């Protein structure tokens, strides 16, 4: 099985989230062919979720948990830690897709 790849773009200086805590992030997601499929940045609305409780794909739970507030990183998430063999959004994300996200950790609640 492929593993999550983490590349820090900016290392944050704030706290790291704890399991179950609500995190506030901005993100943009692409397929490996460069096609953007989603972006909270484009919507101008940060995304909030509870970390480590299965509200998001596993690659996010794993990749954001070790971030610090103010940090930005690129996550390359293999299908087994993303949507697997499921087609998402009427073909927006094809089955067995590796996903690339840039995630910025804005705040913890």
C-alpha distances in whole Angstrom, upper triangle without the diagonal:
4,6,10,13,16,19,23,25,28,28,29,32,32,31,27,27,27,24,26,28,29,28,29,27,28,25,24,21,21,19,18,21,23,24,25,24,25,27,29,31,32,34,35,34,31,29,29,26,26,23,21,22,20,22,20,16,14,13,17,17,15,17,20,21,21,24,27,30,31,27,26,22,20,16,14,11,8,9,7,10,12,14,11,14,17,19,21,25,26,24,24,20,19,16,12,14,12,15,17,19,22,23,26,27,31,32,31,33
4,7,9,13,16,19,22,24,24,27,30,30,29,25,25,25,24,26,27,27,26,27,25,25,22,21,19,18,16,15,18,20,21,22,22,23,24,26,28,30,31,32,31,29,26,27,25,25,22,20,22,20,21,19,15,13,11,15,16,14,14,18,19,19,21,25,27,28,24,22,19,16,13,10,9,6,8,7,9,11,14,12,14,17,19,20,23,25,22,22,18,18,15,12,12,10,12,14,16,19,20,23,25,28,30,29,32
4,6,10,13,16,19,21,21,23,26,26,25,22,21,22,21,23,24,25,23,24,22,23,20,20,18,18,17,15,19,20,22,22,22,22,23,25,26,28,30,31,29,27,24,24,22,22,19,17,20,18,20,17,14,11,9,12,13,11,11,15,16,16,17,21,24,25,21,19,16,14,11,9,7,7,9,9,8,11,14,13,16,18,20,21,24,26,24,23,19,19,17,14,13,11,12,13,15,17,18,21,21,25,26,26,29
4,6,10,13,16,18,18,20,23,23,22,19,19,20,18,21,21,22,20,21,19,19,17,17,15,15,15,14,18,18,20,19,19,19,20,21,23,25,26,27,26,23,21,21,20,20,16,15,18,16,18,15,12,9,6,9,11,8,8,11,13,13,14,18,20,21,18,16,12,10,7,6,5,6,10,9,7,10,13,13,17,18,20,20,23,25,23,21,18,19,17,14,13,10,10,10,11,13,14,17,18,22,23,23,25
4,7,10,13,15,16,18,21,22,22,19,19,21,20,23,23,23,20,21,19,19,16,16,14,15,15,13,17,17,19,19,19,20,20,21,22,24,26,27,26,23,22,22,21,21,18,18,21,19,20,17,14,13,9,11,13,10,8,12,14,13,13,17,19,20,16,14,10,8,6,5,7,9,12,13,11,13,16,16,20,21,22,22,24,27,24,22,19,20,19,17,15,11,11,9,11,12,13,16,17,21,23,23,26
4,7,10,12,12,14,17,18,18,15,17,19,19,21,21,21,18,19,16,16,14,15,14,15,16,15,19,18,20,19,20,19,19,20,20,23,25,25,24,21,20,20,20,20,17,17,20,19,20,17,15,13,10,11,12,10,7,10,12,10,10,14,16,16,12,10,7,6,5,7,9,12,15,16,13,14,18,19,22,23,24,23,25,28,26,24,21,22,22,19,17,13,12,10,10,10,11,13,14,18,20,20,24
4,6,9,10,13,16,18,18,16,18,21,21,24,23,22,19,19,16,16,14,15,15,15,17,16,19,17,20,19,20,20,19,20,19,22,24,24,24,21,21,22,21,22,19,20,23,22,23,20,18,17,13,13,15,13,10,12,14,12,11,14,16,15,11,9,6,5,7,8,11,14,18,19,16,17,21,22,25,26,26,25,27,30,27,25,22,24,24,22,19,15,14,11,10,9,11,12,14,17,20,21,25
4,6,6,9,13,15,16,14,16,19,21,23,21,21,18,18,15,15,14,15,16,17,19,18,21,19,22,20,22,20,19,19,18,21,24,23,23,20,20,21,21,22,19,20,23,23,23,20,19,18,15,14,16,14,10,11,13,11,9,11,13,11,8,6,4,6,9,12,14,18,21,22,19,20,23,25,28,28,29,27,29,31,30,27,24,27,27,25,22,18,16,13,12,10,10,10,12,15,17,19,22
4,7,10,13,15,17,16,18,21,23,25,23,22,19,18,15,14,13,14,15,16,19,18,21,18,20,19,21,20,17,18,17,19,22,21,21,19,19,21,22,23,21,22,26,25,25,22,21,21,17,16,18,17,13,13,16,14,11,12,13,11,8,5,5,7,10,13,16,20,23,24,21,21,25,26,29,30,29,28,29,32,30,26,25,27,28,26,23,20,17,13,12,9,10,9,12,14,17,19,23
4,6,9,12,14,14,17,20,22,24,22,21,17,16,14,14,14,15,17,19,22,22,24,22,23,21,23,21,19,18,17,20,22,21,21,18,19,20,21,22,20,22,25,26,25,22,22,22,19,17,19,18,14,13,15,13,10,10,10,8,5,5,7,10,13,16,19,22,25,26,23,23,27,29,32,32,32,30,31,34,32,29,27,30,31,29,26,23,20,16,14,11,10,9,10,12,15,17,21
4,7,9,11,11,14,17,20,22,20,20,16,16,14,15,16,18,20,22,24,24,27,24,26,24,25,23,21,20,19,23,24,23,22,19,20,20,21,21,19,21,24,25,24,22,22,21,19,17,18,16,13,12,13,11,8,7,9,7,5,7,8,11,14,17,19,23,26,26,23,24,27,29,33,33,33,31,32,35,34,31,29,31,32,30,27,24,21,18,16,13,12,10,10,12,14,16,20
4,6,8,9,12,15,18,20,17,17,14,14,13,14,15,18,20,23,26,26,29,26,27,25,26,23,21,19,18,22,23,21,21,17,18,18,19,19,17,20,23,24,23,22,22,22,19,17,17,17,14,12,13,10,7,5,5,4,4,7,10,13,15,19,21,25,27,28,24,25,28,30,34,33,34,31,32,36,35,31,30,32,33,31,29,26,23,20,17,14,12,9,8,10,11,13,16
4,7,9,12,16,19,21,18,18,15,15,15,17,19,22,24,27,29,30,32,30,31,29,29,27,24,22,21,25,26,23,23,19,20,20,21,21,19,21,24,26,25,24,25,24,22,20,20,19,17,14,14,12,9,6,6,6,7,11,13,17,19,23,24,28,31,31,27,28,31,33,37,37,37,35,35,39,38,35,33,36,36,35,32,29,26,24,21,18,15,12,11,11,12,13,16
4,7,10,13,16,18,15,15,13,13,14,16,18,22,24,27,30,30,33,31,32,29,29,26,23,21,21,25,25,22,21,18,18,17,18,18,17,19,22,24,23,22,24,23,21,19,18,18,16,13,13,11,9,5,4,6,8,12,14,18,19,23,24,28,30,30,26,27,30,33,36,36,36,34,34,38,37,34,33,36,36,35,32,29,26,24,21,18,15,12,9,10,9,10,13
4,7,9,13,15,12,13,11,13,14,17,19,22,24,27,30,31,34,32,32,29,29,27,24,22,22,26,26,24,22,18,18,16,16,15,14,16,19,21,21,21,22,21,20,17,16,16,15,12,11,10,8,5,6,9,10,13,15,19,19,23,24,27,29,29,25,26,29,31,35,34,35,33,34,37,37,34,32,35,35,34,32,29,26,24,21,19,16,13,10,11,9,8,11
4,7,10,12,10,11,10,12,13,16,17,21,22,25,27,28,31,30,30,28,27,25,23,21,22,25,25,24,22,18,17,15,14,13,11,13,16,18,18,18,19,17,17,14,13,12,11,9,7,6,6,4,6,10,10,12,14,17,17,20,20,24,26,25,21,22,25,28,31,31,32,30,31,35,34,32,29,32,32,30,28,26,23,22,19,17,14,12,9,11,10,8,11
4,7,8,6,8,7,10,12,15,17,20,21,25,27,28,31,30,30,27,26,23,22,20,21,25,24,23,20,16,15,12,11,10,8,10,13,15,15,15,17,15,15,13,10,11,11,8,6,7,7,7,8,12,12,14,15,17,17,20,20,23,24,23,20,21,24,26,30,29,30,28,29,33,33,30,28,31,30,29,27,25,23,21,19,18,14,13,10,11,9,7,9
4,6,6,9,9,13,15,18,20,23,24,27,29,30,33,32,32,29,28,26,24,23,24,28,27,26,23,19,17,14,12,10,8,8,11,14,15,15,17,15,16,14,11,12,13,10,7,9,10,11,12,16,16,18,18,20,19,22,21,24,25,24,20,21,24,26,30,29,31,29,30,34,34,32,29,32,31,30,29,26,24,24,21,21,17,16,13,15,12,9,10
4,6,9,10,14,16,19,20,23,23,26,28,29,33,32,31,29,27,25,24,23,25,28,27,26,23,20,17,14,11,8,6,5,7,11,12,13,15,13,14,13,9,10,12,11,8,10,12,14,15,18,18,19,19,21,19,21,20,22,23,21,18,19,22,24,27,26,28,26,28,32,32,30,28,30,29,27,27,25,23,23,21,21,18,18,15,17,15,11,12
4,7,9,13,15,19,20,23,23,26,28,30,33,32,31,29,27,24,23,21,24,27,26,25,22,18,15,12,9,5,5,6,6,10,10,12,15,14,16,13,10,13,14,12,10,13,15,15,16,19,19,20,21,22,20,23,21,23,24,22,19,19,21,24,27,26,28,25,27,30,31,29,27,29,28,28,27,26,24,24,21,22,18,18,15,17,14,11,10
4,6,10,13,16,18,22,23,26,28,30,33,31,31,28,26,23,22,20,22,25,24,23,19,16,14,10,8,5,6,8,9,12,12,13,16,16,17,14,11,14,15,11,10,13,13,13,13,16,17,18,19,21,20,23,22,25,25,24,20,21,23,26,29,28,29,26,27,31,32,29,28,30,30,29,28,27,24,24,21,20,17,16,13,13,11,7,7
4,7,10,13,15,19,20,24,26,28,31,29,29,25,24,21,19,16,19,22,20,19,16,12,10,6,5,4,6,10,10,12,11,12,15,16,16,13,11,14,15,11,11,14,13,13,12,15,16,17,18,20,19,22,21,24,25,24,20,20,22,25,28,26,27,24,25,29,29,27,26,29,29,28,27,25,23,22,19,19,15,14,11,11,9,6,5
4,6,10,12,16,17,21,24,26,29,26,26,23,21,18,16,14,16,19,18,17,14,10,8,6,6,6,7,10,12,13,12,12,14,15,15,11,10,13,12,9,9,12,10,11,9,12,12,13,15,17,16,20,19,22,23,23,19,19,21,24,27,26,26,24,24,28,28,25,24,27,27,27,25,23,20,19,16,15,11,10,7,8,6,5,6
4,7,10,14,16,20,23,25,27,25,24,21,20,16,14,11,12,16,14,13,10,6,6,5,7,9,10,14,15,16,13,13,16,17,16,12,13,15,14,10,12,14,12,12,9,11,12,12,14,16,16,20,20,23,24,24,21,20,22,25,28,26,26,23,23,27,27,24,23,27,27,27,25,23,20,19,15,14,10,9,6,5,5,6,8
4,6,10,13,16,19,22,24,21,21,17,17,13,11,8,9,13,13,11,9,6,5,6,9,11,11,15,16,16,14,12,14,16,14,11,12,14,12,9,12,14,11,11,9,10,10,9,11,13,13,17,17,21,22,23,19,18,20,23,26,25,24,21,21,25,25,22,21,24,25,25,22,21,17,15,11,10,7,5,5,5,7,9,11
4,7,10,14,17,20,21,19,18,14,14,11,8,6,6,9,10,9,8,5,6,9,11,14,14,18,19,19,16,14,16,17,16,12,15,16,14,12,15,16,13,14,12,11,11,9,11,12,13,16,17,20,22,23,20,18,20,23,26,24,24,21,20,24,23,20,19,23,24,24,21,20,16,14,10,8,6,5,7,7,10,13,15
4,7,10,14,16,18,15,14,11,11,8,6,6,6,9,10,10,10,8,8,11,12,15,15,18,19,18,16,13,14,16,13,11,14,15,12,11,15,16,14,15,14,13,12,9,10,10,10,13,14,17,18,20,17,15,17,20,23,21,21,18,18,21,20,17,16,19,21,21,18,16,12,10,7,5,4,6,9,10,13,15,18
4,7,11,13,14,11,11,7,8,6,4,6,7,8,10,11,12,11,11,14,15,18,18,20,22,20,18,14,14,17,14,12,16,17,14,14,18,19,16,18,17,16,14,11,11,10,10,12,13,16,17,20,17,15,16,19,22,20,19,16,16,19,18,14,14,17,19,19,16,14,10,8,6,5,7,9,12,14,17,19,21
4,7,10,12,9,9,6,6,5,6,9,10,11,13,15,15,14,13,16,16,19,18,20,21,19,17,13,13,15,12,11,15,16,14,14,18,19,18,20,20,19,17,13,12,10,9,10,10,13,14,17,14,12,13,16,18,17,16,13,14,16,15,11,10,13,15,15,12,11,7,6,4,7,9,12,15,17,20,21,23
4,6,8,6,5,4,6,7,9,12,13,13,15,18,18,17,17,19,20,22,21,23,24,21,20,16,15,17,14,14,18,18,16,17,21,22,20,23,23,22,19,16,14,11,10,10,11,13,13,17,15,13,14,16,17,17,15,13,14,16,14,10,9,12,14,14,10,9,6,5,6,9,12,15,18,20,23,25,27
4,5,5,5,6,7,10,12,16,17,17,19,21,21,21,19,22,22,24,23,24,25,22,21,17,15,17,14,15,19,19,17,19,22,23,22,25,26,25,22,19,16,13,12,10,10,11,11,15,14,12,12,14,15,15,13,12,13,15,12,9,7,9,11,11,7,7,5,6,9,12,15,18,21,24,26,28,30
4,5,7,9,11,13,15,19,19,19,22,24,24,23,22,25,25,27,25,25,27,24,23,20,17,18,15,17,20,20,18,20,23,24,23,26,27,26,23,19,16,13,12,9,10,10,12,15,15,13,14,15,16,17,15,15,17,18,15,13,11,11,13,11,8,6,6,7,10,13,16,20,23,25,28,30,32
4,6,9,11,14,16,20,20,19,22,24,25,25,24,27,27,30,28,29,30,27,26,23,20,22,19,20,24,23,21,23,27,27,26,29,30,28,25,22,19,16,15,13,14,14,15,18,19,16,17,17,18,18,16,16,17,18,14,13,11,12,14,13,10,10,10,10,13,15,19,22,25,28,31,32,35
4,6,9,12,13,17,17,16,19,21,22,22,22,25,26,28,27,28,29,27,25,22,20,22,19,19,23,23,20,22,26,26,24,27,27,25,23,19,17,14,14,13,14,15,16,20,19,17,18,19,20,20,18,17,17,18,15,13,12,14,16,16,12,11,10,9,11,13,16,19,23,25,28,30,32
4,6,9,12,15,16,14,17,19,21,21,20,24,24,27,26,28,29,26,24,21,19,21,19,19,23,23,21,22,26,27,25,28,28,26,24,20,19,16,16,14,15,16,16,20,19,16,17,18,19,18,16,14,14,15,12,9,10,12,15,15,12,12,10,10,12,14,17,20,23,25,28,30,32
4,6,8,12,12,11,13,16,17,17,17,20,21,24,24,25,26,24,22,18,17,20,18,17,21,22,19,20,24,25,23,25,25,23,21,18,17,14,14,14,15,16,17,20,19,16,16,18,20,18,16,14,13,15,13,9,10,13,16,16,13,13,10,9,10,11,14,17,20,21,24,26,28
4,7,11,12,11,12,15,16,16,15,18,19,22,22,23,24,21,19,16,15,18,16,16,19,21,19,19,23,25,23,25,25,24,22,19,18,15,15,14,14,16,15,19,17,14,14,16,17,15,13,10,9,12,10,7,7,11,14,15,12,12,10,10,10,12,14,17,20,21,24,25,27
4,7,9,8,9,12,12,12,12,15,16,19,19,21,22,19,17,14,14,17,16,14,18,20,18,17,21,23,21,23,22,21,20,17,16,15,14,15,15,17,17,19,17,14,15,18,19,17,15,12,11,14,13,9,10,14,16,17,14,14,11,11,9,11,12,14,17,18,20,22,23
4,5,5,7,9,9,9,10,13,15,19,19,21,22,20,18,15,16,18,17,14,18,20,17,16,20,21,19,21,19,18,17,14,15,14,14,16,16,19,19,22,19,16,17,21,22,20,19,15,14,17,17,13,14,17,20,20,17,17,13,12,9,9,10,12,14,15,18,20,21
4,5,5,6,5,6,7,10,13,17,17,20,21,20,17,15,16,19,17,15,17,20,17,16,19,21,18,19,17,16,16,14,15,15,16,18,18,21,21,23,21,18,19,23,25,22,21,17,16,20,20,16,16,20,22,23,20,19,16,14,11,11,10,10,12,12,15,17,18
4,5,5,7,7,9,13,16,19,20,23,24,23,20,18,19,21,20,17,20,21,19,17,20,22,19,19,17,15,15,13,15,15,16,18,20,23,24,26,23,20,22,25,27,25,24,20,19,22,22,18,19,22,25,25,22,21,17,15,12,10,10,10,12,12,15,18,20
4,5,8,10,12,16,18,22,23,26,26,25,22,20,21,23,22,19,22,24,22,20,24,25,22,23,21,19,19,16,18,17,19,20,21,24,24,27,25,22,22,26,27,25,23,20,18,21,20,17,18,22,24,25,22,21,18,16,14,13,13,14,16,16,19,21,23
4,5,8,10,14,17,20,22,25,25,24,20,19,20,23,22,19,22,25,22,21,24,26,23,23,21,20,20,18,19,19,20,22,23,25,25,28,25,22,23,26,28,25,23,20,17,20,21,17,19,23,25,26,23,23,19,18,16,15,15,15,17,16,18,20,21
4,7,10,13,17,20,21,25,25,25,21,20,22,24,23,20,22,25,22,20,23,25,22,21,19,17,18,17,19,19,21,23,24,27,27,29,27,24,25,28,30,28,26,23,21,24,24,21,22,26,28,29,26,25,21,20,17,15,14,13,15,13,15,18,19
4,7,10,13,17,18,22,22,21,18,17,20,22,21,18,20,23,21,18,21,23,20,20,17,17,18,17,19,19,20,23,23,26,26,28,25,22,23,27,29,26,25,21,20,23,24,21,21,25,27,28,25,25,21,20,16,15,13,13,13,12,13,16,16
4,7,10,14,15,18,19,19,16,15,17,19,18,15,17,19,17,15,17,19,16,16,14,14,15,14,16,17,18,20,20,24,24,26,22,20,22,25,28,26,25,21,20,24,24,21,21,25,26,27,24,23,19,18,14,13,11,10,10,8,10,12,13
4,7,10,12,15,16,15,12,11,14,16,16,12,14,17,15,13,15,18,16,16,14,15,15,14,16,16,16,19,18,22,22,23,19,17,19,22,25,23,22,19,18,22,22,19,19,23,24,24,22,21,18,17,13,13,10,10,10,10,11,12,12
4,7,9,13,13,13,10,10,14,15,16,12,12,16,15,12,13,16,15,15,14,15,16,16,17,18,17,20,19,22,23,23,19,18,19,23,26,23,24,20,20,24,25,22,21,25,25,25,24,23,19,19,15,15,12,12,10,10,9,9,9
4,6,9,9,10,7,8,11,13,14,10,10,13,13,11,12,15,14,16,15,17,17,17,17,18,17,19,18,21,21,20,17,16,17,21,24,22,22,19,20,24,24,22,21,24,24,24,22,22,19,19,16,16,13,13,11,12,11,10,10
4,7,6,8,7,8,12,12,14,11,9,12,13,11,10,14,14,15,15,18,18,18,19,20,18,21,19,21,21,21,17,17,18,21,24,23,24,21,22,26,27,25,23,26,25,25,24,23,21,21,18,18,15,15,13,14,12,10,9
4,6,7,7,8,10,10,11,8,6,9,10,8,7,11,11,13,14,17,16,16,16,17,16,18,16,19,19,18,15,15,17,20,23,22,24,21,23,26,27,25,22,25,24,24,22,21,19,19,16,17,14,14,12,14,12,10,11
4,6,8,8,10,8,10,9,5,8,10,9,8,11,13,15,16,19,18,19,18,19,16,18,16,18,18,16,13,14,16,19,22,21,23,22,24,27,27,25,23,25,24,23,22,21,19,19,18,19,16,17,15,17,16,14,14
4,6,8,10,9,12,11,8,11,14,13,11,15,17,19,19,22,21,22,21,21,19,20,18,19,19,17,14,15,16,18,21,20,23,21,23,26,26,25,23,25,23,23,23,22,20,21,20,21,18,19,17,19,18,15,15
4,5,7,7,10,9,7,10,13,13,12,16,17,20,21,23,22,21,20,20,17,18,15,17,16,14,11,12,13,15,18,17,19,17,19,22,23,22,19,21,20,19,19,19,18,19,18,20,17,19,18,20,19,17,17
4,7,9,11,10,8,12,14,13,13,17,18,20,20,22,21,20,20,20,17,19,16,18,17,16,13,12,13,16,18,17,18,16,17,21,21,20,18,20,20,20,19,19,17,18,17,18,16,18,16,18,17,16,16
4,6,8,6,7,10,11,11,12,15,16,18,19,20,19,18,17,16,14,15,12,14,14,13,10,9,10,13,16,15,16,14,15,19,19,17,15,17,17,17,16,15,13,15,13,15,13,15,15,17,17,16,17
4,6,6,7,9,10,11,13,15,16,19,20,22,20,18,16,15,12,12,9,11,10,10,6,5,7,10,13,12,14,12,15,18,17,16,13,15,14,13,13,12,11,12,12,14,13,16,16,19,20,19,20
4,5,5,6,8,10,11,13,15,18,20,22,19,18,16,15,11,12,9,10,10,8,5,6,9,11,14,14,16,15,18,21,20,19,16,17,16,14,14,13,12,13,13,15,14,17,17,20,20,19,20
4,6,5,6,8,10,12,13,17,18,19,17,15,13,11,8,8,6,8,9,9,5,6,10,11,15,15,17,16,18,21,20,18,15,17,16,14,13,11,9,10,10,12,12,15,15,18,19,19,21
4,5,5,6,8,10,11,14,15,17,14,13,11,11,8,10,8,11,12,12,8,8,12,14,18,17,18,16,18,22,21,19,16,18,18,17,15,13,11,11,9,11,9,12,12,15,16,15,17
4,6,6,6,9,11,14,15,17,15,15,13,14,11,13,11,13,14,13,9,10,13,16,19,19,20,19,21,24,24,22,19,21,20,19,18,16,14,14,13,14,12,14,13,16,15,14,16
4,6,6,7,10,13,15,17,15,14,12,13,10,11,10,12,14,13,9,11,15,16,20,20,22,21,23,26,25,23,20,22,21,19,18,15,14,14,13,14,12,14,13,17,17,16,18
4,6,6,7,11,13,15,12,11,9,9,7,9,9,12,14,14,10,12,15,17,21,21,22,21,23,26,25,23,20,22,21,19,17,14,13,12,10,11,9,11,11,15,15,15,18
4,6,5,8,10,12,10,10,9,10,9,12,12,15,17,17,13,14,17,19,23,23,24,22,23,27,26,23,21,23,23,22,20,17,15,13,11,11,8,9,8,11,12,11,14
4,6,8,11,13,12,12,12,13,12,15,14,17,19,18,14,16,19,21,25,25,26,24,26,30,29,26,24,26,26,24,22,20,18,17,15,14,12,12,10,13,13,11,14
4,7,10,12,10,11,11,13,12,15,15,18,21,20,16,18,21,23,27,27,28,27,29,32,31,29,26,28,27,25,24,21,19,17,15,15,12,12,10,14,14,13,16
4,7,9,6,8,8,11,11,15,16,19,22,21,18,19,22,24,28,28,29,27,28,32,31,28,25,28,28,26,24,21,19,16,14,12,10,9,7,10,11,11,15
4,6,6,9,10,14,15,18,19,23,25,25,21,22,26,28,31,31,32,30,31,34,33,30,28,31,31,30,27,24,22,19,17,14,11,9,7,9,9,10,13
4,5,9,11,15,16,20,21,25,27,27,23,23,26,29,33,32,32,29,30,34,33,30,29,32,32,31,28,26,23,20,17,14,11,8,5,6,6,7,11
4,7,10,14,16,20,21,25,27,28,24,24,27,30,33,33,33,30,30,34,33,30,28,31,32,31,28,26,22,20,16,13,10,7,6,6,8,11,14
4,7,10,13,16,18,22,24,25,22,22,25,27,31,30,30,28,29,32,31,28,26,29,30,28,26,23,20,17,14,10,8,6,6,8,10,12,16
4,7,10,13,16,19,22,23,20,19,23,25,28,28,28,25,26,29,28,25,23,26,27,26,22,19,16,13,10,7,6,4,6,9,12,14,18
4,6,10,12,16,19,20,17,17,20,22,25,25,25,24,25,28,26,23,21,24,24,23,20,16,14,10,8,6,6,7,9,12,15,16,20
4,7,9,13,16,18,15,15,18,20,23,23,23,21,22,25,23,20,18,20,21,19,16,13,10,7,6,4,6,9,12,15,18,19,22
4,6,10,12,14,11,11,15,16,19,20,20,19,21,23,21,19,16,18,18,16,14,10,8,6,5,6,8,11,13,16,18,19,22
4,7,10,12,10,10,13,14,17,18,18,18,20,22,20,18,15,16,16,13,11,7,6,5,7,9,11,14,16,20,22,23,26
4,7,8,6,6,10,10,14,15,16,15,18,20,18,16,13,14,13,11,9,6,5,6,8,11,12,16,17,21,23,23,25
4,6,6,6,9,8,11,13,14,15,18,20,17,16,13,13,11,8,7,4,7,9,11,15,16,20,21,25,26,26,28
4,5,5,6,5,7,9,11,12,15,17,15,14,11,10,8,5,5,5,7,11,13,17,18,22,23,26,28,27,29
4,6,7,5,8,10,13,14,18,19,18,18,14,13,11,8,9,9,11,14,15,19,19,23,23,27,28,27,29
4,7,7,11,12,14,14,17,20,18,17,14,14,12,10,10,9,9,12,13,16,16,19,20,23,24,23,25
4,6,9,9,11,11,14,16,15,14,10,11,10,8,8,7,7,10,11,15,15,18,19,22,23,23,25
4,6,6,8,8,11,13,12,12,9,9,7,7,8,9,9,13,14,17,18,21,22,25,26,26,27
4,6,8,10,14,15,13,14,10,9,6,5,7,9,11,14,16,20,21,24,25,28,29,29,30
4,7,9,13,13,12,13,10,8,5,5,8,11,13,17,19,23,24,27,28,31,32,32,33
4,6,10,10,10,11,9,7,5,7,9,12,13,17,18,22,23,26,27,30,31,31,31
4,7,7,6,8,6,5,4,8,9,12,13,16,18,21,22,26,27,30,31,31,32
4,6,6,6,5,6,7,10,10,13,12,15,16,19,20,23,25,27,28,28,29
4,5,5,6,9,11,14,13,15,14,17,17,20,21,24,25,27,28,29,29
4,6,8,8,10,14,14,17,16,19,20,23,24,27,29,30,32,32,33
4,5,5,8,11,11,14,14,17,18,21,23,26,28,30,32,33,34
4,6,10,12,10,13,12,14,15,18,20,23,25,27,29,30,31
4,7,9,7,9,9,12,13,16,18,22,24,26,28,29,30
4,6,6,9,10,14,16,19,21,25,27,29,31,32,33
4,6,9,11,15,17,21,22,26,28,30,32,32,33
4,7,9,13,16,20,21,25,27,30,31,31,33
4,6,10,13,16,18,22,24,27,29,29,31
4,7,10,14,16,20,22,25,27,27,30
4,7,10,12,16,18,21,23,24,27
4,7,10,13,16,19,22,23,25
4,6,10,12,15,18,19,22
4,7,10,13,16,18,21
4,6,9,12,14,17
4,6,9,12,15
4,6,8,12
4,7,10
4,7
4
